[in-house]
Structures are given as structure tokens and as C-alpha cells.
């Protein structure tokens, strides 16, 4: 049930996926993977993000060291605009998985959204020090630098983000928009 539910989620068949996840949980209410997969499905459906966060909380109740559940729950909190909760979960995630750049980037994004750009830059720096090919870290750092008035470093970071992000990546538009705000043509 769990594997089929996951495949149905990947195919965008969320109602069927939820039915399979619920059946897996009926058969074994302590199956961490079923809670996690149901959380992924719920988080993908508009209006069910809070349910996704609850499912990830259940994963953490069953397995407190499940770092991936902190990351996913933090993503839910970001969508719910609960920045303090997102920040707390990204911090927990980075303690459990310090070499995973997405935790540092997510935490930096949450701080950026909160307006704490200097600290966000420190976290983006951490992600870049782990893997300098992380376009999202360069993007976040460039946006934070732009908002702090650090024009030239922001331009350099945003251009680096464009170099690293794949051609059709949806965040490229954000880098281009920020470069345009700095007076740079970035077609």
C-alpha cells in the first residue's frame, strides 16, 4: 500500500494515494514510511498542508531522529507562513544532518522571509561551503545581500545562481527579477 501510494503521489493522483496510505496505516499504525508518504501527499495538495505537517509530526513521534521529517515539516510550516516553527525545524534538521545543504538553504530562506538577512547570509554561506554548486544557496544569498544594499556582491551571487540553476528551473525567474531590480539585464 505504501509503495503504490507513493507512486500515485508522483503521478499526481492524490486522492488514490491518500486512500492507499490510509490503508497502510490501518494495517500498521506505527509504519513510519506510511506516515511520511502520507505527509508528502498531503503537503502536495492545496488546503492539506497542515495535515502534511501533522503527518510529519507523527513520523517524529515514532522516530525522533528522522531528520527528513523535520525538513518536510519545516517546508509545510513555510507554506503555512509559520516562520518560527519552520526555523526551529530547519535548525533541528541541520543538527541531525549537518552536511545536507537543503537544511541550511531552507533555514536561510526562512530567515530571509523573516527579514533577518545577515543571519540568512551566514546560513547560505554554510550551504555553499558544503557544496558550491547549490544554485539555490547563491540565489538566497544574493537576494539577502540585495536587500542589505550590498549591490556588487548581490549581482555576483545572482549571476552565479543563474549559472548553476538548470535552464528551465522555476527559480531562475527569481534570480532574473532580482538582477533587474539591481539594474542588470539578465536574459
C-alpha positions as a Markdown table, in Angstrom:
| # | Residue | x | y | z |
|---|---|---|---|---|
| 1 | Unk | 0.0 | 0.0 | 0.0 |
| 2 | Unk | 2.8 | 2.4 | 0.9 |
| 3 | Unk | 4.8 | 2.0 | -2.3 |
| 4 | Unk | 1.7 | 2.2 | -4.5 |
| 5 | Unk | 0.6 | 5.3 | -2.6 |
| 6 | Unk | 4.0 | 6.9 | -3.2 |
| 7 | Unk | 3.8 | 6.1 | -6.9 |
| 8 | Unk | 0.3 | 7.6 | -7.1 |
| 9 | Unk | 1.5 | 10.7 | -5.4 |
| 10 | Unk | 4.3 | 11.0 | -8.0 |
| 11 | Unk | 1.6 | 10.7 | -10.7 |
| 12 | Unk | -0.5 | 13.4 | -9.1 |
| 13 | Unk | -3.3 | 11.0 | -8.2 |
| 14 | Unk | -3.5 | 12.4 | -4.6 |
| 15 | Unk | -7.0 | 11.0 | -3.7 |
| 16 | Unk | -6.0 | 7.5 | -4.6 |
| 17 | Unk | -2.6 | 7.9 | -2.9 |
| 18 | Unk | -4.2 | 9.0 | 0.3 |
| 19 | Unk | -6.5 | 6.0 | 0.2 |
| 20 | Unk | -3.5 | 3.7 | -0.1 |
| 21 | Unk | -1.6 | 5.5 | 2.7 |
| 22 | Unk | -4.6 | 5.3 | 4.9 |
| 23 | Unk | -5.0 | 1.6 | 4.3 |
| 24 | Unk | -1.3 | 1.0 | 5.1 |
| 25 | Unk | -1.8 | 2.9 | 8.4 |
| 26 | Unk | -4.9 | 0.9 | 9.2 |
| 27 | Unk | -2.8 | -2.2 | 8.8 |
| 28 | Unk | 0.1 | -0.9 | 10.8 |
| 29 | Unk | -0.4 | 2.5 | 12.6 |
| 30 | Unk | 3.3 | 2.6 | 13.5 |
| 31 | Unk | 4.7 | 2.3 | 10.0 |
| 32 | Unk | 6.9 | 5.4 | 9.7 |
| 33 | Unk | 7.2 | 5.2 | 6.0 |
| 34 | Unk | 3.4 | 5.3 | 5.5 |
| 35 | Unk | 3.1 | 8.4 | 7.8 |
| 36 | Unk | 5.9 | 10.1 | 5.9 |
| 37 | Unk | 4.5 | 9.3 | 2.4 |
| 38 | Unk | 1.0 | 10.4 | 3.5 |
| 39 | Unk | 2.7 | 13.6 | 4.7 |
| 40 | Unk | 4.3 | 14.1 | 1.3 |
| 41 | Unk | 0.9 | 13.6 | -0.4 |
| 42 | Unk | -1.0 | 15.9 | 2.0 |
| 43 | Unk | 1.7 | 18.6 | 1.6 |
| 44 | Unk | 1.3 | 18.5 | -2.2 |
| 45 | Unk | -2.4 | 19.2 | -2.0 |
| 46 | Unk | -3.6 | 22.8 | -1.6 |
| 47 | Unk | -5.6 | 23.0 | 1.6 |
| 48 | Unk | -4.0 | 19.9 | 3.1 |
| 49 | Unk | -0.6 | 21.3 | 4.1 |
| 50 | Unk | -1.5 | 21.4 | 7.7 |
| 51 | Unk | -2.4 | 17.7 | 7.5 |
| 52 | Unk | 1.0 | 17.1 | 6.0 |
| 53 | Unk | 2.7 | 18.8 | 8.9 |
| 54 | Unk | 0.7 | 16.6 | 11.3 |
| 55 | Unk | 1.8 | 13.5 | 9.5 |
| 56 | Unk | 5.4 | 14.6 | 9.7 |
| 57 | Unk | 4.9 | 15.2 | 13.4 |
| 58 | Unk | 3.7 | 11.6 | 13.8 |
| 59 | Unk | 6.8 | 10.4 | 12.0 |
| 60 | Unk | 8.9 | 12.3 | 14.5 |
| 61 | Unk | 6.8 | 10.9 | 17.4 |
| 62 | Unk | 7.7 | 7.4 | 16.2 |
| 63 | Unk | 11.3 | 8.2 | 15.2 |
| 64 | Unk | 12.7 | 11.4 | 16.8 |
| 65 | Unk | 15.9 | 11.1 | 14.7 |
| 66 | Unk | 14.1 | 11.1 | 11.4 |
| 67 | Unk | 15.8 | 14.2 | 10.1 |
| 68 | Unk | 14.0 | 14.1 | 6.7 |
| 69 | Unk | 10.7 | 14.6 | 8.6 |
| 70 | Unk | 12.0 | 17.8 | 10.2 |
| 71 | Unk | 12.9 | 19.1 | 6.7 |
| 72 | Unk | 9.5 | 18.3 | 5.3 |
| 73 | Unk | 7.6 | 19.6 | 8.2 |
| 74 | Unk | 9.6 | 22.8 | 8.0 |
| 75 | Unk | 8.6 | 23.1 | 4.3 |
| 76 | Unk | 5.0 | 22.8 | 5.4 |
| 77 | Unk | 5.4 | 25.5 | 8.0 |
| 78 | Unk | 7.0 | 27.8 | 5.3 |
| 79 | Unk | 3.9 | 27.3 | 3.2 |
| 80 | Unk | 1.7 | 28.0 | 6.2 |
| 81 | Unk | 3.8 | 31.1 | 6.9 |
| 82 | Unk | 4.7 | 29.9 | 10.4 |
| 83 | Unk | 8.3 | 31.1 | 10.2 |
| 84 | Unk | 9.3 | 30.5 | 13.8 |
| 85 | Unk | 8.2 | 26.8 | 13.5 |
| 86 | Unk | 9.9 | 26.5 | 10.2 |
| 87 | Unk | 13.1 | 28.0 | 11.6 |
| 88 | Unk | 13.0 | 25.6 | 14.6 |
| 89 | Unk | 12.6 | 22.6 | 12.4 |
| 90 | Unk | 15.3 | 23.6 | 9.9 |
| 91 | Unk | 17.6 | 24.1 | 12.9 |
| 92 | Unk | 16.8 | 20.6 | 14.2 |
| 93 | Unk | 17.3 | 19.2 | 10.7 |
| 94 | Unk | 20.8 | 20.8 | 10.3 |
| 95 | Unk | 21.8 | 19.4 | 13.7 |
| 96 | Unk | 20.8 | 15.9 | 12.6 |
| 97 | Unk | 22.1 | 16.2 | 9.1 |
| 98 | Unk | 24.8 | 18.9 | 9.0 |
| 99 | Unk | 26.1 | 18.1 | 5.6 |
| 100 | Unk | 22.7 | 18.3 | 3.9 |
| 101 | Unk | 22.7 | 21.7 | 2.2 |
| 102 | Unk | 19.0 | 21.9 | 1.8 |
| 103 | Unk | 18.6 | 22.3 | 5.5 |
| 104 | Unk | 20.9 | 25.3 | 5.6 |
| 105 | Unk | 19.2 | 26.7 | 2.5 |
| 106 | Unk | 15.7 | 26.2 | 3.9 |
| 107 | Unk | 16.7 | 27.8 | 7.2 |
| 108 | Unk | 18.3 | 30.7 | 5.3 |
| 109 | Unk | 15.1 | 31.2 | 3.3 |
| 110 | Unk | 13.0 | 31.2 | 6.4 |
| 111 | Unk | 15.3 | 33.9 | 8.0 |
| 112 | Unk | 15.2 | 35.8 | 4.7 |
| 113 | Unk | 11.4 | 35.8 | 4.8 |
| 114 | Unk | 11.5 | 37.0 | 8.4 |
| 115 | Unk | 13.8 | 39.9 | 7.4 |
| 116 | Unk | 16.9 | 38.6 | 9.2 |
| 117 | Unk | 19.1 | 38.9 | 6.1 |
| 118 | Unk | 22.5 | 39.0 | 7.8 |
| 119 | Unk | 21.9 | 35.7 | 9.6 |
| 120 | Unk | 20.4 | 34.2 | 6.4 |
| 121 | Unk | 23.6 | 35.1 | 4.6 |
| 122 | Unk | 25.6 | 33.1 | 7.2 |
| 123 | Unk | 23.4 | 30.0 | 6.5 |
| 124 | Unk | 23.7 | 30.4 | 2.8 |
| 125 | Unk | 27.4 | 30.6 | 3.2 |
| 126 | Unk | 27.4 | 27.4 | 5.2 |
| 127 | Unk | 25.5 | 25.6 | 2.4 |
| 128 | Unk | 27.9 | 27.0 | -0.2 |
| 129 | Unk | 30.9 | 25.8 | 1.9 |
| 130 | Unk | 29.4 | 22.3 | 1.8 |
| 131 | Unk | 28.6 | 22.3 | -1.9 |
| 132 | Unk | 29.4 | 25.3 | -4.0 |
| 133 | Unk | 27.2 | 24.0 | -6.8 |
| 134 | Unk | 24.0 | 24.8 | -4.9 |
| 135 | Unk | 22.3 | 27.4 | -7.1 |
| 136 | Unk | 19.6 | 28.0 | -4.5 |
| 137 | Unk | 22.1 | 29.0 | -1.9 |
| 138 | Unk | 23.7 | 31.5 | -4.2 |
| 139 | Unk | 20.2 | 32.8 | -5.1 |
| 140 | Unk | 19.2 | 33.2 | -1.4 |
| 141 | Unk | 22.5 | 34.8 | -0.5 |
| 142 | Unk | 22.2 | 37.2 | -3.5 |
| 143 | Unk | 18.6 | 38.2 | -2.6 |
| 144 | Unk | 19.6 | 38.8 | 1.1 |
| 145 | Unk | 22.6 | 40.9 | 0.0 |
| 146 | Unk | 20.5 | 42.9 | -2.3 |
| 147 | Unk | 18.1 | 43.8 | 0.5 |
| 148 | Unk | 21.0 | 44.8 | 2.7 |
| 149 | Unk | 22.2 | 47.2 | -0.1 |
| 150 | Unk | 25.3 | 45.2 | -1.0 |
| 151 | Unk | 24.8 | 45.7 | -4.7 |
| 152 | Unk | 28.0 | 44.3 | -6.3 |
| 153 | Unk | 28.2 | 41.1 | -4.1 |
| 154 | Unk | 24.4 | 40.6 | -4.7 |
| 155 | Unk | 24.9 | 40.8 | -8.5 |
| 156 | Unk | 27.8 | 38.4 | -8.4 |
| 157 | Unk | 25.8 | 35.9 | -6.3 |
| 158 | Unk | 22.7 | 36.2 | -8.5 |
| 159 | Unk | 24.8 | 35.7 | -11.7 |
| 160 | Unk | 26.3 | 32.6 | -10.1 |
| 161 | Unk | 22.9 | 31.3 | -9.3 |
| 162 | Unk | 21.9 | 31.7 | -12.9 |
| 163 | Unk | 25.0 | 29.7 | -13.9 |
| 164 | Unk | 24.2 | 26.9 | -11.6 |
| 165 | Unk | 20.4 | 26.6 | -11.8 |
| 166 | Unk | 19.1 | 24.3 | -14.7 |
| 167 | Unk | 17.8 | 26.2 | -17.8 |
| 168 | Unk | 14.1 | 25.6 | -17.0 |
| 169 | Unk | 14.3 | 25.8 | -13.2 |
| 170 | Unk | 11.5 | 27.9 | -11.9 |
| 171 | Unk | 13.8 | 29.8 | -9.5 |
| 172 | Unk | 15.7 | 31.3 | -12.5 |
| 173 | Unk | 12.9 | 33.9 | -12.8 |
| 174 | Unk | 13.5 | 35.0 | -9.2 |
| 175 | Unk | 17.3 | 35.5 | -9.9 |
| 176 | Unk | 16.5 | 37.5 | -13.1 |
| 177 | Unk | 13.9 | 39.6 | -11.2 |
| 178 | Unk | 16.4 | 40.4 | -8.5 |
| 179 | Unk | 19.1 | 41.3 | -11.1 |
| 180 | Unk | 16.7 | 43.6 | -12.9 |
| 181 | Unk | 15.9 | 45.3 | -9.6 |
| 182 | Unk | 19.7 | 46.0 | -9.4 |
| 183 | Unk | 19.7 | 47.4 | -13.0 |
| 184 | Unk | 21.3 | 44.3 | -14.6 |
| 185 | Unk | 19.9 | 42.8 | -17.8 |
| 186 | Unk | 20.0 | 39.1 | -17.2 |
| 187 | Unk | 18.3 | 37.5 | -20.2 |
